[in-house]
Amino acid sequence: MKGLVTVFGGSGFVGSQIVRALARSGSRVRVAVRNPGRGYRLRMLGDVGQIEVVQANVRDDASVARALEGAEGCVNAVAILYESGRQTFEGVHIDGARRIATLAAQAGVARLTHISAIGADTNSAAAYGRTKAGGEAAVREAYPGAAIIRPSVVFGPEDHFFNRFAQMAATSPALPLIGGGHTRMQPVFVADVGAAVSRAVSSGEAAGRVFELGGPEVFTFRRLMEMMLEVIQRRRFLVSVPWPAASVLGAVGDLVAGVGVPPPITTDQVALLRSDNVAAPGAPGLKELGVEPNALEAIIPTYLYRYRRGGQYASQSEALSNSPSA
């Protein structure tokens, strides 16, 4: 498929890499976002005229339908990490997903790819996981042939994981290990996710299947913090935070999110950390979509260097050993 592909949520961290990958594959791309002014840079990811940015809100039928006009493919990359104001998990992950899938089917869109997440489960302790599962079910009901992509923790220059903790490490003498830092994760590079989604859109073999995307290695949360500290060349104490105390921190984050400020962590994110975030054994993933995963160790130094003392000019000889734990 080298026709028009509409990408909802294409201005986001993951969505922009999907747009880039689709443009590189030769597709024309229509990026549907709530605020087109924030997507002006996306046009530079392709040739002149290859990428257009239009306004659309997943809560509005008419705007979604307009964004799908003439499209042969569609990607739904709209998601939120925490609730704030009218942006609720149910409204975005379930209702929005259902609306896009329903209108894509009505418009005769040949292929739909829905971005979900590892941890999508109707029995999840976290509303994020439950609504991600609800979104998958809604998409399947409206568009049975949709391909569903479930990434693990996604990392890259603008990620909300390593950047958050590296920024914290730049000013704090200690970093929290929620639940002791034993949760296992399989971080996947954002460009690999973009490439995988592009392959899913162009391949009829992806229709109706679920793909779980993880990087080449599994790490504990503690080990990820140790690696991050090694890269930014800082010594920090890693302090185990029991689950009850973590829930209190999350409650404070909920209050912060309620006034429109990005929280360090919420109660829902604490609940998510109670379960491992790794691809299921034997689940189709990057390999089946023809993508060779990039190793975490090779990528994070390319953007976390800015958190070192001296930034990009910090001497490699100043690298510190693993941080002590407490």
Residue pairs with C-beta under 8 A, 6 or more apart in sequence:
1 27
1 72
1 73
1 110
1 111
1 201
1 202
2 25
2 26
2 27
2 28
2 202
3 27
3 28
3 71
3 72
3 73
4 27
4 28
4 29
4 30
4 70
4 71
4 72
4 73
5 22
5 27
5 28
5 29
5 30
5 71
5 72
5 73
5 74
5 75
5 201
6 29
6 30
6 31
6 32
6 67
6 68
6 71
6 73
6 74
6 75
6 109
7 15
7 18
7 19
7 22
7 29
7 30
7 31
7 32
7 74
7 75
7 77
8 15
8 32
8 33
8 56
8 58
8 64
8 67
8 74
8 75
8 76
8 77
8 78
8 100
9 15
9 32
9 33
9 76
9 77
9 78
9 79
9 115
10 16
10 18
10 19
10 29
10 31
10 32
10 33
10 39
10 42
10 53
10 75
10 77
11 31
11 33
11 35
11 38
11 39
11 42
11 53
12 77
12 78
12 79
13 154
13 156
13 158
13 159
13 160
13 190
14 77
14 115
14 151
14 154
14 190
14 193
14 194
15 31
15 75
15 77
15 78
16 42
16 45
17 156
17 190
17 191
17 193
17 194
18 75
18 77
18 193
18 194
18 197
18 198
19 29
19 31
19 42
19 45
19 46
19 51
19 194
20 45
20 46
20 191
20 194
21 191
21 194
21 195
21 197
21 198
22 29
22 75
22 197
22 198
22 201
23 29
23 45
23 46
23 47
23 50
23 51
24 46
24 198
25 198
25 202
27 73
27 198
27 201
27 202
28 50
28 51
29 46
29 50
29 51
29 52
30 51
30 52
30 53
30 54
30 67
30 71
31 39
31 42
31 51
31 52
31 53
31 54
32 54
32 55
32 56
32 63
32 64
32 67
33 39
33 53
33 54
33 55
33 56
34 55
34 56
34 57
35 55
36 53
36 54
36 55
39 53
40 53
42 51
42 53
43 51
43 52
43 53
45 51
54 66
54 67
55 63
56 63
56 64
56 66
56 67
57 63
57 64
58 64
58 78
58 92
58 95
58 96
58 97
58 99
58 100
59 86
59 91
59 95
59 96
59 99
61 99
61 103
64 99
64 100
64 103
65 103
65 106
65 107
68 74
68 103
68 104
68 107
68 109
69 107
71 104
71 107
71 109
72 109
72 110
72 111
73 109
73 110
73 111
73 112
73 113
73 201
73 202
74 100
74 104
74 109
74 111
74 112
74 113
75 112
75 113
75 114
75 115
75 197
75 201
76 96
76 97
76 100
76 101
76 112
76 113
76 114
76 115
76 139
77 115
77 197
78 92
78 96
78 97
78 100
79 92
79 93
79 115
79 117
79 132
80 87
80 89
80 92
80 93
81 128
81 160
81 269
82 253
82 257
82 262
82 263
82 266
82 268
82 269
83 89
83 127
83 257
83 268
84 257
84 258
84 260
85 260
89 127
89 128
89 130
89 131
90 131
90 134
92 131
93 128
93 131
93 132
93 134
93 135
94 131
94 134
94 135
94 138
95 138
96 135
97 114
97 135
97 136
97 138
97 139
98 135
98 138
98 139
98 141
98 142
100 112
100 139
101 112
101 114
101 138
101 139
101 141
101 142
101 143
101 146
102 142
102 143
104 112
104 142
104 143
105 112
105 142
105 143
111 145
111 147
111 200
111 201
111 204
111 206
111 207
112 139
112 143
112 145
112 146
112 147
113 146
113 147
113 148
113 149
113 197
113 200
113 201
113 206
114 135
114 136
114 139
114 146
114 147
114 148
114 149
115 149
115 151
115 197
116 132
116 133
116 135
116 136
116 148
116 149
116 150
117 128
117 129
117 132
117 150
117 151
118 150
118 151
118 152
118 186
118 212
118 213
118 214
118 277
118 278
118 279
119 126
119 128
119 129
119 132
119 150
119 272
119 275
119 277
120 129
120 132
120 133
120 135
120 136
120 150
121 129
121 130
121 133
122 130
122 133
122 134
122 137
123 130
124 130
124 133
124 271
124 272
124 275
125 271
125 272
125 274
125 275
126 268
126 269
126 271
126 272
127 268
127 271
128 268
128 269
128 272
129 272
129 275
136 148
136 210
139 146
139 148
140 146
140 148
144 208
145 207
145 208
146 207
146 208
147 200
147 201
147 206
147 207
147 208
147 209
147 210
147 211
148 209
148 210
148 211
149 193
149 196
149 197
149 200
149 211
149 213
150 210
150 211
150 212
150 213
150 279
151 188
151 193
151 212
151 213
151 214
152 185
152 186
152 187
152 188
152 212
152 213
152 214
152 215
152 277
152 278
152 279
153 161
153 185
153 186
153 187
153 188
153 277
154 161
154 187
154 188
154 189
154 190
154 193
155 161
155 162
155 187
155 188
155 189
155 190
155 296
155 299
155 300
156 189
156 190
156 191
156 299
156 303
157 302
157 303
159 190
161 187
162 224
162 228
162 300
162 304
163 303
163 304
164 264
165 175
165 225
165 228
166 228
166 231
166 232
166 304
166 307
167 307
168 175
168 264
169 175
169 228
169 229
169 232
169 234
169 236
169 307
170 232
170 234
170 307
172 236
173 236
173 237
174 236
174 237
174 238
174 239
174 326
175 225
175 229
175 236
175 237
175 238
175 239
175 323
176 239
176 241
176 246
176 249
177 221
177 222
177 225
177 238
177 239
177 240
177 241
177 325
178 221
178 241
178 243
178 246
178 265
178 270
178 273
179 240
179 241
179 242
179 243
179 246
179 273
179 274
180 222
180 240
180 241
180 242
181 220
181 221
181 222
181 225
181 238
181 240
182 220
182 221
182 222
183 220
183 221
183 273
183 274
183 275
183 276
183 277
184 218
184 219
184 220
184 221
184 276
184 277
184 278
185 218
185 219
185 220
185 221
185 224
185 276
185 277
185 278
186 214
186 215
186 217
186 218
186 219
186 277
186 278
186 279
187 214
187 215
187 219
187 224
187 296
188 213
188 214
188 215
188 286
188 293
189 215
189 293
189 294
189 296
189 299
191 294
192 213
192 215
192 286
192 291
192 293
192 294
193 213
195 289
195 291
196 211
196 213
196 286
196 289
196 291
199 206
199 289
199 290
199 291
200 206
200 211
200 289
203 289
206 289
209 284
210 283
210 284
211 283
211 284
211 285
211 286
211 288
211 289
212 279
212 280
212 283
212 284
212 285
213 279
213 285
213 286
214 278
214 279
214 285
214 286
214 293
215 293
215 294
215 295
215 296
216 293
216 295
217 295
217 296
218 278
219 227
219 296
221 273
222 238
222 325
225 238
225 323
226 238
226 322
226 323
227 296
227 297
227 300
228 300
228 304
229 235
229 236
229 320
229 322
229 323
230 319
230 320
230 321
230 322
231 300
231 301
231 304
231 305
232 304
232 305
232 307
232 308
233 308
233 309
233 314
233 318
233 319
233 320
234 307
234 308
234 309
234 320
234 323
235 320
235 321
235 323
235 324
236 323
237 323
237 324
237 325
237 326
238 323
238 324
238 325
238 326
239 325
239 326
240 325
240 326
241 249
243 270
243 274
246 265
246 270
246 273
247 267
247 270
249 264
249 265
249 270
250 265
250 266
250 267
250 268
250 269
250 270
251 267
252 263
253 263
253 264
253 265
253 266
253 267
253 269
254 263
254 266
254 267
256 262
256 263
256 264
257 263
257 266
279 285
286 292
286 293
305 311
305 312
305 314
306 312
308 314
308 318
309 318
